[in-house]
């Protein structure tokens, strides 16, 4: 059985980021530099499934997903969703 759901979202896509974090319960797992063809970075986001434990490292985002502070204020800005 799967432990989590995952997706990628542009770091600057505030609308999508808010949907995934505030509405759907996703957390930042990692940051993938230059993930998109235009060179923009992406958050690797995950949502733990019920009954599964949260396991990951905080290499790129300082543990914000565990502390409840997923991104610093002003870090994400609105851009068309991908």
HELIX and SHEET records of a PDB file:
HELIX    1   1 UNK A   14  UNK A   18  1                                   5    
HELIX    2   2 UNK A   19  UNK A   23  3                                   5    
HELIX    3   3 UNK A   64  UNK A   67  1                                   4    
SHEET    1   A 3 UNK A   4  UNK A  10  0                                        
SHEET    2   A 3 UNK A  42  UNK A  48 -1                                        
SHEET    3   A 3 UNK A  27  UNK A  32 -1                                        
END                                                                             
